[in-house]
Amino acid sequence: MELRWLEDFIVLAETRHFSRAADQQNVTQPTFSRRIKLLEESMGATLINRQTLPLSLTPAGEEFLILCKQITERVRVTRERLQNLAREDSRRVKLAAPQSLVTHFVPSWLETNAIQSQVEPYLRATSWLVGEYFQALERGEVDLALCYWPEGRTALDIDLSGVRYLEIGEERLIPVCLADADGQPRFALPGHKREPMPHIAYHPSGLIAAALQAHWGRSRQEVHLSTLNENVQTSNIRELVQQGYGLGWLPWRTVRHLLETGELTRAGDQRWDVPLSLRLYFRQDSRHPTLPGLLTRLAAAR
């Protein structure tokens, strides 16, 4: 049964005339009459008394009219609610960020700035490589891209034309691993040339891998590592490190609790830490209606 049939029946019950009802529904009378007949067949009852002038409803038709009005009213109210939700969703700013930030930074940041209702984390982006964030900004798939960003230059070739950013926080990558029975790191940096340390690494095309390489190059720290695995997501690296497969550099926020409880330990002192900033990127030519006001608010809160 189609909703338009119910609407047809309501109009017919109000006009008590097939031709006038057909005109209101913008169809020919034969088409309208056929739809009413199909409605009666689907209900298994005669709803219209066609022997009276004007037309009248049968007892079954009177009962059915009540149901039609209830259903169409609920559909109308629901449609309005869905349209309002769609309008609200279109005003929300979509934020792309890696999984580790979505889990360990974004919720508190949204709450601190009281923007939970304005900003929606875009969960499809949690496993993207850094270049994909800027591509998504360019095509309007997201409005903001929150990224870890290293100090100085990196080897990554990223087109930053047309984008600007706000620095909204800091982070640092720290080397961690399991401890041995004496509480010492099972894998201690810098390792030895003849026996390199097993390394659970970030994807080589990602920003964090480039940040590590750049940091080692600037500090001239010789490190001996053997890459066992490469991952995009911090959580996957952390899980393998926790299982004792090797050491890995992880954002401090993601391992703070594990270090406090002794589930993980440092694999090297602070010389091996890699400072990062948290940058919130956006397109200068974005047409999102609420983004400029949001950015002004965030810039003032820094």
N, C-alpha and C positions, 0 to 999 in steps of 0.2 A: 504494500500500500504506500502510495506516495503522499508527501505532505501537501502537495498542491491539490490532491483530491479532497483532503479535509478542508482546505481553504475554499475550494469550490462549493462544498456542501454548506459551509457557513454562509457564504454569499447567497446561495440559492434559498437557504432558510430565511434570510433577511429580506430578499426581494420577492420571493414566492413566484418567480417568473423566470423561465429558462432563458429567454432572449436577453432580458436585462442583466441576468447573472453572467451570461456569456460575454456581454459587452464589458462588464466590469473586470472580467478576467482576461480580456483581450484575446478571445478565441472565438471561432465560429460556433453557432448554436449546435450543429451536428457534432462537432468535436466535444463541446461541453456536455451535451447529452450522453455521449458515449462514455465520457469519464465518470459521470454520475452512475451510469449503468454498471461500469466496471467496479465502482466502489460498492454498490449494492451486492454484486456477485461475490466480491471478496469478503463481505461481511455476512453473506448468506441470509440476507433479510431485505425486505422491501422497506425503503426508508422514506420514499416520496409517494404521497397519494396523488396520482395524476388525474383523478376523476373530478377533483374539486377546482373551482375557480374563485380566487387564486389558488395556487397549489398549497397543499398542506402537508405536514409531516405525519407519518404513521406513529404509533406509540414507540416503535423501535427507533424511528427517526428522531423523535424527541429525546430519547435516551442517548442516542448516538451524538446528537448535537452538543450535549453537555460534555461528552468526552472530547469531541473535536475542539471545543473552545479551551478546554484544559490543556490539551496537547499543544495547540498552536500558541497559547500564551507561554507555556514553559519553553517552547522552542524560541519564541521571541526574546524572552528574558535571557536565555542561555546565549543566544546569538549576540545580544548587546554586551553581555559579560565577556564573551570571547573577543569581541571587537575592542573592548576597553583594555583587555589584557594584551592584545596585539599592539595597541597604541602605546601602552606602557612599556612593552618589550622593545618597541622601536626607539623609545627614548633612552633606554638603558645603554650604557657604554660597555662594549665588549672588550674584555681584557685578556690578552694572550700572555701566558707565563709558563715556565717549566714546572714540572710536577713538584719539585722540591720547594719552590716559592709558593705555589698554590696551597701546599700543605702547611708549610712552616712560617710563612710570612704574610701572605695576602689576607687571611682572615683577621688577624690583629690590626693590620694596616687599614683595612676597610672600616673596622670598628673604631679605631683611634680617630679617623677622619670623618666618621659618621656618614659614610657614603655607601653603605651596604645596599641601599635601595637604588642607587644610581649606577653601580658598576657590577657587571656580571662576568665572572671568570669563564673564559671560553675553553672548555675542557678538551676540545679536539686538538688544542695546541700544546698539550703537556708533553708530548714526545717529539716536537718539532726540533730541527736544527735551527741555528740562529738565523740563517738566511731566509728561512721560511716565514719568520716573524715579519720581516720587512716586506716580503712579497705579499703577505696577507694585509699589511697596512696599505700597501699601494693599491690593491684591488678592492679595498673597503670591506674585507671579510672581518677584520677586527678594527677597533678604534685606538687601542693602546697596546703596546708591547713592553712587558716588563722583563728585562734581561740582566743577567750578571754581566759586568763589564770590567775588563782588566785595566790596570794602570799602563800607560804607555801604548806603544804600537804592538800589533799582533800580525801574524802572517796571513790572517784571513782577509780576503778581498770582498768587502761588503759595501754595497752602494748605499750611502747615507744621504744622497741628494733628496731634498724635499722633506726631510724629517728633522725634528728637534727633540730634545729630551729634557726631563727633570731628573736630578739625582735625588732619590728618596730614601736612601739607606746605604748601609755598608755590609759587607760580608767578607769572610776570608776562607780560603780552602786550607784545610789542615790534613797532613798525612796521618792515617790511622790504620791500625791492624789489631789482631787479637794479641793478648798478653800470654806469655808462657807461664809455667808453674810458679816462677819466682816473681811474677808481676812485671817482667820486662817485655818490651815489644818482641813479638815473634819474628818480625822483619824490621830491621833497623837501618835507616838511611845513613850514609849514601849507598850501602852495599859494596860489593867488590866486583872488579872487572871479571874475574874468573867465576864468580858466583852471584850474578845479578839477582836483585829482589823480584819476586813475582808481583806483577803490577796489574790490578784491575782498573782499566783505563776508560776514559771518556772517548766517545767517537772521534776519530782523528779530524773529521770535517767540522767539528763543533767548536764553539768559542772557548770552552773551558780547556780543552786540549791545547788550543793555541795559546791560551793564557799561561798554562804550565810551561810550555816550551819557551815562551818569551821570558818568563820569570827566571828560568834556569839559565837562559842565555845572558840576561842582564847581570845576574848575580855571579855568573861563572862558577856555579856550583856543579861539580861533576857528580852525576848520579848514574847508578848502574841498575837498570830495570829491564825486566823481560816481560813484555805484555802478554798476559794470558787471555784477556777478554776485553772487548770494547763495547761500551754501552752508551746509549743516549740519556737514560734516566738515572738520576742519582740513587733512587731507591734500589735499583737493580745492582749497582756497584756496592752499595752499603750491605745488601744481603749477602753477596759473595764474600765481601771482606769479613762479615760476621761469621761466616762459615769457615773461615780460616784459609781461604785459597791464596790470599796475598794481601798487599797493602793498597790503599787508594787514597786519593785526595778528595775530601768531601767538605761541603759547606758546614761551617761550625754550627749553624742552627740545627742542622739535621742530625748531628752526632753529639750535641751537648749533653743530653741525658745519658747516652751510652758511655760517655767518658766519665760522667759523675758516678755512675753505678759500677764502673770497672768492666763493663761488657766489651769495651774497646779501649785501646790506649794509643797514645801518640807513637808514631813510627819515626819521628824526628822532632827536633826542637823548633822554636819559632823562626829560625833561619829558613825553614822549609815552607813556611806559610806563604800563601799567595793572596795578597789583598785584592778585593774586588769592590766595585760600587754597584748599586742597584739603580739602573737607569730605566726611566719610564719614557718610551719613545712614542711619538705621535706624528701624524702628517700635518704639515702646515696648511694644506688645502682641504683638510677634512671638512665635510659638510654636516657632520652630526650636530644636531641643534643644541645639545646640552654640553658638548665637550669643552668649548671655550670657557664657560663658567666654572666647570669642574677643574680645569687646569689652573685657572686663576686662583681658585680656592686652595688647591694643593701647593701652588707656588708660594702663597702667603703663609702656609702652615709650616714651611720648611724652617 
